[in-house]
Amino acid sequence: MKYSREEVLQYVEEEDVKFIRLAFCDVFGKLKNISIMPGELPRAFDYGIAFDASAVAGFGDVSRSDLFLHPDPETLTWLPWRPEHGKVVRMFCSVTYPDGTPFECDTRSLLKKAVSDAQKAGYQFFFGAEQEFYLFELDEEGRPTGKPYDQAGYMDIAPEDKGENVRREICLTLEQMGIRPESSHHEEGPGQNEIDFRYADALTAADNVMTFQTVVRTVAHRNGLFADFSAKPLDSEPGNGFHINFSVRPDEAGNSLGSAAAGVMKHIQAMTVFLNPTSGSYERLGKMKAPRFVSWSPENRSQLIRFPAASKEFRRAELRSPDPCANPYISFALMIWAGLEGLSGHDPLPEPVNGNLYTAEAGVTDKLSKLPETLESAKKAARNDRFIQTCIPKTVLDLYCD
């Protein structure tokens, strides 16, 4: 349910809400928040709530440190793990300067701009997230041990799969918050899990990714575990992927989706530093179902983009290179802008590569472009790319590339 300002004020009064968390993320996608009391909520809607931006990575220095949070009433949700009496609720916020000018490092507003550009062009993009994570045991002092919670494998069941009840609690918590998980299962790595979401509009899908990671970490901690979303937690085991399913409407006979996917492929090398922002990201790529080459084909999980078997409104493309360290607001925004470029030029997809690229001969792979193989090469590809310079504010680009 999407609330209006008046409905939020009414909800807070009628549901015994005692704290309102105003949430936002830094440029790298780390969630932040400040809590206010119900009496401050009208001021938050009218004027915003100030905070010290100099203490947030990439948001400024002490010489110009005041920024304001403006809550989005449509994103209201309660936090089920907090007390039922004296509830705690949360809203995502936009970030502005004191004069109301949008803050250029507010990546949620960046995604709003991409959505607006798509609407002006006559299109709407939808996204569905698949994020993997490991569950590790904690030591007596509550620190991660690096010891997987179980030794189960892909889609194993209890008792080998010890994460079954944890995933159940995560899914039920998300449902209470109005988020609809589609499926959950044990992944290939020991202690590795995956929960997938039904598609949603771009902004809702990105908000859901942020909420999902918070819920997973919270539920894991309540069960005496640590949830690890890093790209490559264990050297000899599969990495964590952030597979992004995307579709576009209208999509006559699949032509729109194909052109949008072609646009993403065209700019993927320059986009990679934002989709894979850590050095560990490049330890994952090219191994254990994570792509290395710029290629596509139907259903094939060794490709950068695959088109899963589906029909009608469930037809989509799946981008397989990102990992959960990526900021979803930047990721979805870049995919929209790249997709729009492909759509405007009616770009066709290149020929599909119908084979296993992990075992393919050099005669096949030598003809394909590669994703950047190191964080430094990914930074270089972004820094010198006109598409990225056009889409990403210089301050944000400098933070990722310097």
VOMAR-363845 format. One record per residue (C-alpha): residue in three letters; y, x, z. Coordinates in steps of 0.25 Angstrom, whole numbers, plus 2048, in hexadecimal, padded with zeros to 3 digits. Example, Ala and Ser with C-alpha at 12.3 -4.5 7.8 and 13.67 -1.06 7.14 Angstrom:
2
ala7EE83181Fser7FC83781D
END
This chain:
402
met800800800lys80E8057FCtyr818801807ser8277FF806arg832804810glu8327F7817glu8237F6817val82280481Dleu82C800828gln8257F382Btyr8177FA82Bval81C805835glu8217FA83Fglu8157F183Eglu80A7FB83Easp80F80384Aval81380F843lys81881A84Bphe819826842ile81D827833arg81983482Cleu822838820ala819841817phe81C84A80Ccys816857807asp81B865804val81A86A7F5phe80C86F7F7gly8078627FClys80686480Bleu809857812lys81485681Casn81A84B825ile82484782Fser82283C839ile82D83283Cmet82D826846pro82E817840gly83D816844glu84082283Aleu83981B82Epro846813829arg84E820829ala842827822phe84381D817asp85281C816tyr85582B817gly849833818ile84483C824ala84984B824phe840857826asp841866826ala83C86A818ser83D87981Bala830877823val829872817ala82387C80Dgly82C87C800phe836872805gly84287A808asp848884812val85088281Eser85D883816arg85A875810ser84F86F818asp85286081Aleu84A857811phe847848813leu83A840813his83A83280Cpro82E82A80Fasp827822804pro82481480Aglu8198127FFthr81081D806leu810817814thr80281981Atrp7FD81A828leu7F582682Epro7E8820833trp7E482D83Barg7F182A844pro7F182084Fglu7F081284Bhis7FA80E855gly807815853lys803817844val80782383Cval80B82082Darg80F829822met817829815phe81983380Acys828837808ser83183D7FDval83A849801thr84984A7FEtyr855852801pro85F84D80Basp867847800gly85B83F7FBthr8588487EFpro84984A7EDphe8438577F2glu83D85F7E6cys8318637EEasp82D8557F2thr8208557E9arg81E8467ECser82B8437E5leu82784C7DAleu81B8437D7lys8238377D8lys82C83D7CCala81F8407C4val81A8317C6ser82882C7C2asp8288357B5ala81A82F7B2gln81F8217B4lys82B8247ABala8218297A0gly81981C7A2tyr80D8227AAgln8078217B7phe7FE82C7BDphe7F38297C7phe7EC8347D0gly7DF8347D8ala7DC8407E1glu7CF8477E4gln7D18517EFglu7C685A7F5phe7C7860803tyr7BE86880Cleu7BA86481Bphe7B9870824glu7B5871833leu7C087583Dasp7BE87F848glu7C087D857glu7CF87F855gly7D087584Aarg7D187F83Fpro7CA87F831thr7BD887831gly7BA887822lys7AD882826pro7A987581Dtyr7A6868824asp79986781Dgln79186D812ala78F861809gly7918617FAtyr7968577EFmet7958497F3asp78B84C7FEile789842809ala788842818pro783849820glu785855817asp79384F814lys79A850821gly7A784C81Bglu7A383E818asn7A9837825val7B6840823arg7B883B815arg7B582D81Aglu7C082E824ile7CA83481Acys7C7828810leu7C981E81Bthr7D5824820leu7DB824812glu7D8816810gln7DF81281Cmet7EB819816gly7EA811809ile7E481C801arg7D88197F9pro7CD8247F8glu7C48237ECser7B882B7F1ser7B48377FAhis7A88417FAhis7A484E7FEglu7A88597F4glu7A08657EFgly7A586F7FApro7A086F808gly7A9867811gln7B0863804asn7B4854802glu7BC84C7F8ile7C383E7F8asp7C88387ECphe7D382D7EAarg7D58227E0tyr7E18247D6ala7EF8207DAasp7FD8227D5ala8028317D6leu80A8307E2thr8008287EAala7F58317E6ala7FD83E7EAasp8018377F8asn7F28347F9val7EE8427F7met7F7846802thr7F283B80Cphe7E483F808gln7E584D80Cthr7EC84981Aval7E183F81Dval7D6849819arg7DB854822thr7DE84A82Dval7D084482Dala7C985182Chis7D1856838arg7CD84A840asn7BE84D83Dgly7C085C841leu7C1861833phe7CB86882Aala7CD86381Casp7D086E812phe7D786A804ser7D9878800ala7D587C7F2lys7C98857F5pro7C6884804leu7B888B802asp7B78977F8ser7A98947F4glu7AA8857F3pro7B187A7EBgly7C08797ECasn7C886D7EFgly7CD8657E3phe7D885B7E2his7D38547D5ile7DE84B7D0asn7DA83F7C8phe7E68397BFser7E882E7B6val7F48297AEarg7F881B7AApro7F98157A0asp7ED81D79Aglu7EA81778Dala7DC81B789gly7DD827792asn7E782E789ser7F282E794leu7E883579Egly7E483F794ser7F2843790ala7F684479Fala7EA84D7A2ala7EE855796gly7FB85779Cval7F585B7A9met7EC8657A2lys7F886B79Bhis80086E7A8ile7F48717B1gln7F68807B2ala80487F7B6met8018737C0thr7F687B7C7val7FE8827D2phe8028747D7leu7F486E7D6asn7ED87B7DCpro7F88817E5thr7F088B7EDser7E98987EAgly7DC8917EFser7DE8877E4tyr7DA8927D9glu7CD8967E1arg7C98877DEleu7CC8867CFgly7C18897C5lys7B68877D0met7AD87C7D4lys7B38717CCala7C18757CCpro7C78787BEarg7CC8857B9phe7CF8817AAval7D98777A4ser7CF86D79Etrp7CA85F79Fser7BE85679Bpro7B88497A0glu7B18497ADasn7AF8587ADarg7B285E7BBser7B486D7B6gln7C18697AFleu7D08697B3ile7D185A7AFarg7C58507AEphe7C58417ABpro7BB83B7B4ala7B28307AFala7BA8237B2ser7C08177AAlys7CC80F7A9glu7D68107B5phe7CD81B7BBarg7CE8247AFarg7D58317B4ala7D68407B2glu7D284A7BEleu7DA8577C0arg7D08607C7ser7D886D7CApro7E28697D5asp7DE86B7E4pro7E28647F1cys7ED86F7F4ala7F58697E9asn8018607ECpro7FD8527E6tyr80B84E7E3ile80E85A7DAser80085A7D4phe80184B7D0ala80F84D7CBleu80C8597C2met8008517BCile8098457B9trp81384E7B2ala8098567AAgly8028497A7leu80F8437A2glu81184E799gly80384D793leu80683E791ser81384078Bgly80D849780his80084177Fasp7F984E782pro7EA84D77Eleu7E0854787pro7DA861782glu7CB86077Epro7C285E78Aval7BA869790asn7AC863792gly7A586D79Aasn7A38747A7leu7AF87E7A8tyr7A88857B4thr79D8897ABala7A388979Dglu7A3895794ala7AF89E792gly7B0898784val7B488B78Athr7BD88F795asp7C489A78Elys7CB88F786leu7D0888792ser7DD88A79Alys7DB88D7A9leu7E28887B5pro7E98937BDglu7DF89C7C4thr7E88A07D0leu7F489A7D8glu7FD8A57D2ser7FA8A17C4ala7FB8927C7lys8098957CClys80D89D7C0ala8088927B7ala8118887BEarg81D8907C0asn81E8937B1asp81B8857ACarg82687C7A7phe81E86F7AAile81D8737B9gln82C8777B9thr83086A7B4cys8278627BEile82886A7CBpro83586D7D2lys83887B7D2thr83787C7E1val8298767E1leu82587F7D6asp82A88C7DDleu8238887EAtyr8168877E2cys8188937D9asp81F89D7E2
END
